[in-house]
Amino acid sequence: MSPGGDVVLVVAVVGSPNPGGRTRVAVDAVLRGAAAEGADTQVVELASVSTDDALSALDRADAAVFGSPTYRADIAAGLKALLDATPRGMPYESGDPLRGTTCATVLTGASDHHFLAVEKVRGILGGFFGAQLLSPGLYLPSASFTEDGAALTDDAGRLAELHGRALVELATAVRSSKWLRGLRPLI
């Protein structure tokens, strides 16, 4: 909760091409941590909703979690398409749902080799949209999941929940800041 007692709303966008799956498992763990800190949470799976619905949810959020499987060291096409369609508050656009929003990234992949994809999406969120970012980004390879992929290992689960708790703390600080929410993309 923020210092004023308002509940932080954390919206998680899951960019997997199919609903459910390992990325959803990882994002749910982050949201459990956020909920433990008193946040309200909402999941938007791009495989099941329109871009407009996803943007509407992000517009209401104090914090956002962007989750995606990693393909060839990049995010899923659905999440890329959402980010391409997201306005930045430029004079010719209406809205800027990510400006001043606190964001966390959760990427999943087959191996450790694709972990740097986290930095690419973080650069887009911070530089292009002016979002405030939880550091470091979270990357969970296959070894972070149980054999059936239905749950995280104990260590990975604790780490994901810690990210959720920290996201709420950062969102509360950003929301109460005199200056942070006013920062915007330079170009």
N, C-alpha and C positions, 0 to 999 in steps of 0.2 A: 504494500500500500504506500501511496505517496505521503509526504509529510502532512498534507491537508486532509488525509483520510480517504481520498478518492482511490478507487480500485484501478490498478493498471490493467489494461486490456492487451493481451498478447495474441496476435493473429499469426498462425503458422501457415505458410503456403508450401504445399508439397508439390514439386514439379515432376514427379514420376509420371510416365505415360500411362500407367495402370494404377488404380487405387490400391491402397494397402502396400504391402511389401516392406523391405528392410528400411527404406528411407522413412516411411511412416512410423515404423517401430522406433527409430532414432528420434524423430521429431516428437513423438508422444513422450519419450523419456525427458526431453528438454522441457516440455510443457508440464510434466509432473513436478519438476523442480520449480517452475514458475508458479504453479498453483500452490505449492507448499509455502510460497512467500506471499500468498493472498491474492495473486493475480487471477483475473478471469481469462480463460483461454478459448480460442476458436481455431479449428482446423479447416483450411480450404484446400481441397485436392483438385489440382488443375485438370485432372482426368475426368472430373465429375461436374465442374462448374464453368460458367462462361468467364471470359476476361472481365466483363463489366462487373460481375458478382465478386470476383477476386479483388478488383480495384476498389469497389465499395467497402469491402471488409478492411482492406489496408487503410482506407481513408479514416476509419474509426479507431485504428490501432494506436496505442502508445508505443508499442514495440512489435516488431515482426521477426519471425523466424523463417528463413528461406531454406528449404530442404530440397535436395536433388540427388539422384544418382549421378555418378560421374561417368561420362562416355568420352573416351579419347581425351582425357584431361580437360573436359568442359562440362558445363551443366546441361541438363536435359533440354530439348527443344521447346517444350511447353513453358518452362520457366524463362528461357531466353525470350520467347514470344511475349510473355507477360511483361517482362522488363522493357522490351522494345515498345510496348503499347502504353507504358506508364508515363503520364505527364510529369513534367519537372517544374511547372509553374512559370514557364516562359510566356511572354506576352501573347503568343498565338495559341496557348493552351489553357484549358480550364482545369485547375486543380494541381496539386503537388502532394500526393498522398505519402510520399516517403521523406519529404523535407523535414528535418528535425526528429524523425522517427528513429528510435533505437533499434538496431537490427543485429541479428545473429545469423550465422550461416551453419548449416549442417549438411555436409556432403558425405555420401557413401560410395564405396567402390570395391572392386574385387581385390585390390592389393594396395600396398602403400605407395605404389608408383604414381598415383594420380593426386596425391594430397595437395599439390600446388594449385590445383583447380580452385581451391578455397580462396586463394589470393586474387584470382581473376574476378570472381563474383564480388569479393569484398571491395576491390578497386572500383567496380561499377557502382556499387551501392554508396560508397563514401565519396568518390570523386564526381561521378556523373549525377547522382541524386542528392548529395549533401546529407546523407543519413549519418547518424552517429553509430559506430560499430563496437560491438563487444569483441574483445581480442583475447585469445586468438580464435580463429575460426575453428569449427569442429569438423574433423574428417574421421570417419569410421570405416575401416576396411572390413572385409568378410570375417577376419579373425576376431572382430569385436562383437560378433553375433553368435548365438547358440547355433548348433549344427543345423537345426531346422529353420533358422532365420527368424523365428517368431519372437525372440527376445534378445536383448543385449547381454553380454557377459556382465558379471558383477562390477568389475572395474570400469567398463565402458558405460554401464548404466549410471554409476555414481558420477562419472565425468559429465555425462549428458545432463543429469539433474543439476549438477553444479553450474553448468552453463545457463540453465533456466533460472536458477536463483540469482545468479549474477546479472542476467539480462533484466530482471525486475528491478534490482538495485540500481543498475545504470539508467534504466528508463525513468525511475523515480528522480534520480539526480538531474537528468536532462530535462524532464518536465518542470522541475522546480528552478532550473537555471534561468537567470536573467538573459543570457546571451546564446546559449547553445541551440535552442530551437529556431533562432532567427538566422542561423547560417544557411546559405543556399549555394547551389553550384555557381561557379564563377562565370561560366560560359553557357 
